[in-house]
Amino acid sequence: MKQQRTAAALLLAAMACQPGGAWAESLFREDGYRALAGDHKAWRVGDLLTVQVYEQSSASSSTDTSTERNNGLNLGIASVVSGRQRGGSIAQGGNFAGGGSTQRASKLLATLSVSVREVLPNGDLTVSGRQQLTVNQEHRMVDLTGRVRPQDISGDNVVLSTRLADARIDYLGEGDLSERQRRSWWRAALDWLGL
């Protein structure tokens, strides 16, 4: 009996030394480890992150142009034979005054969750997400992509849109109200023709 146990142990040891033999794998996964007392920020592909979109922009421009031109030409001819003088004058003048101004302001407030699509070599996270909302048959969609630094993410796993690099934020709407704000095709055609 003792000899059988010794033989079995030697056989198992020999099998373990052979290529393709038995091997053990650690239960600890270093790439997925998070400390129990650590924060729960997004840090790997598939993690969710909350983005608070606060974008406000305004622009204004004004121009004022004024030009004035005066040209004059006097012409006189004297005849030696008759002693008469004939003459005339030509005058040209023009004034132009023009001006214009434009002003635009926009504001977008939204909160949406995005997911981490890629972890870049420097540790930055590429994120993207979409939020769709329908109220009274009016469809609204916020589409966001960008790059965020891990240090810009708060302890609550929230980042402001102003801290996103290469940010692209699209806010689109469809429905009766959005349709009423668009110009009709015939009006656009007349404007193109200058009528």
C-alpha positions in Angstrom: 0.0 0.0 0.0 2.8 2.4 0.9 4.6 1.4 -2.3 1.5 2.2 -4.3 1.2 5.7 -2.8 4.9 6.4 -3.5 4.6 5.2 -7.1 1.5 7.4 -7.6 3.3 10.4 -6.2 6.3 9.8 -8.4 4.0 9.3 -11.4 2.2 12.7 -10.7 5.5 14.4 -10.2 6.8 13.0 -13.5 3.6 14.2 -15.3 4.0 17.7 -13.8 7.5 17.9 -15.2 6.5 16.8 -18.7 5.6 19.6 -21.3 1.8 20.1 -21.3 1.6 18.6 -17.9 -0.6 19.8 -15.1 -0.2 23.4 -14.0 -2.0 25.8 -11.7 -3.4 29.2 -12.4 -3.7 31.9 -9.8 -7.2 33.0 -8.8 -6.0 36.6 -8.4 -6.4 38.7 -11.6 -4.1 41.7 -11.5 -5.9 43.5 -14.4 -9.3 43.3 -12.7 -8.2 44.1 -9.1 -10.0 47.0 -7.3 -9.3 47.7 -3.7 -12.4 47.3 -1.5 -11.9 50.8 0.0 -10.9 52.4 -3.3 -13.0 54.7 -5.4 -15.2 53.3 -8.2 -14.2 55.5 -11.1 -14.3 54.2 -14.7 -10.9 52.9 -15.7 -11.3 50.0 -18.2 -13.1 49.2 -21.3 -16.8 48.7 -20.7 -17.0 50.8 -17.5 -19.7 53.5 -17.3 -19.1 57.1 -16.7 -21.5 60.0 -16.1 -20.9 63.1 -18.1 -22.6 66.4 -17.1 -22.9 68.4 -20.3 -22.8 72.1 -19.6 -22.0 74.0 -22.8 -22.7 77.7 -23.2 -21.5 79.8 -26.1 -22.1 83.2 -27.5 -20.8 85.2 -30.4 -21.3 88.6 -31.8 -19.9 90.4 -34.8 -20.6 93.8 -36.3 -19.3 95.7 -39.3 -19.6 99.3 -40.4 -18.4 100.4 -43.9 -18.6 103.9 -45.4 -17.0 105.0 -48.7 -17.2 108.3 -50.6 -15.9 109.1 -54.1 -15.9 112.4 -56.0 -14.5 112.8 -59.5 -14.6 115.9 -61.7 -13.4 116.8 -65.1 -13.6 120.3 -66.8 -13.0 120.7 -70.5 -12.6 123.9 -72.4 -11.9 124.6 -76.1 -11.1 128.0 -77.7 -11.3 128.7 -81.4 -8.6 131.0 -82.7 -10.6 131.9 -85.8 -13.9 132.8 -84.3 -12.7 133.7 -80.8 -15.4 131.6 -79.3 -14.9 129.4 -76.4 -16.8 126.2 -75.8 -16.6 124.2 -72.7 -18.2 121.6 -70.6 -17.8 119.7 -67.4 -18.3 116.2 -66.3 -18.8 115.3 -62.6 -19.2 111.9 -61.0 -19.7 111.1 -57.4 -20.8 108.2 -55.3 -21.5 107.3 -51.7 -21.8 104.0 -50.1 -22.7 103.2 -46.5 -23.3 99.7 -45.2 -23.2 97.8 -42.0 -24.4 94.6 -40.4 -24.4 92.8 -37.2 -24.9 89.2 -36.0 -25.4 87.8 -32.6 -25.9 84.2 -31.5 -26.1 82.5 -28.1 -26.7 78.8 -27.3 -26.8 76.8 -24.1 -27.0 73.0 -23.6 -27.5 71.3 -20.3 -27.7 67.5 -20.1 -26.5 64.5 -18.0 -25.9 61.2 -19.7 -24.0 58.0 -19.1 -21.3 56.9 -21.5 -19.1 53.9 -21.7 -15.3 53.5 -22.0 -14.5 52.4 -25.5 -10.7 52.4 -25.3 -7.9 52.9 -22.8 -5.1 54.8 -24.5 -1.4 54.1 -23.8 -1.1 57.3 -21.7 -4.1 56.2 -19.5 -6.7 58.5 -21.1 -10.1 57.0 -21.7 -12.0 57.3 -25.0 -15.7 57.5 -24.2 -18.9 57.6 -26.2 -22.6 57.3 -25.5 -26.0 58.4 -26.7 -29.2 59.4 -24.9 -32.6 59.4 -26.6 -35.7 61.0 -25.2 -39.3 61.2 -26.7 -41.8 63.6 -25.2 -45.2 64.2 -27.0 -43.9 62.7 -30.2 -40.8 65.0 -30.1 -37.6 63.0 -30.4 -34.4 64.4 -28.8 -31.0 62.8 -29.0 -27.7 63.7 -27.4 -24.7 62.0 -28.9 -21.3 62.4 -27.2 -17.8 61.2 -27.9 -14.5 62.4 -26.4 -11.3 61.7 -24.4 -11.0 62.1 -20.7 -8.1 62.0 -18.2 -8.7 59.7 -15.2 -7.7 62.6 -12.8 -10.6 64.7 -14.2 -13.1 62.1 -13.1 -14.6 62.9 -9.6 -15.0 60.4 -6.8 -18.6 60.0 -7.8 -17.6 58.8 -11.3 -18.7 62.1 -12.9 -16.9 64.3 -15.4 -17.9 67.7 -16.8 -18.1 68.1 -20.6 -15.7 71.0 -20.4 -13.0 68.6 -19.3 -13.4 66.4 -22.4 -10.7 66.6 -25.0 -11.6 66.1 -28.7 -15.3 66.4 -27.6 -18.1 66.1 -30.1 -21.5 66.7 -28.8 -24.5 66.5 -31.2 -28.0 67.6 -30.0 -30.6 66.6 -32.6 -34.4 66.9 -32.6 -37.2 65.6 -34.7 -40.9 66.3 -34.6 -43.5 68.9 -35.3 -41.8 71.7 -33.4 -38.4 71.0 -35.1 -40.2 70.8 -38.5 -41.8 74.2 -38.0 -38.4 75.8 -37.4 -37.0 74.7 -40.7 -37.5 76.9 -43.8 -39.6 75.5 -46.6 -37.8 74.3 -49.7 -39.5 76.9 -51.9 -38.4 79.7 -49.6 -34.8 78.5 -49.6 -34.9 78.3 -53.4 -36.2 81.9 -53.7 -33.5 83.1 -51.3 -30.9 81.3 -53.3 -32.1 83.1 -56.4 -32.0 86.4 -54.5 -35.7 87.0 -54.6 
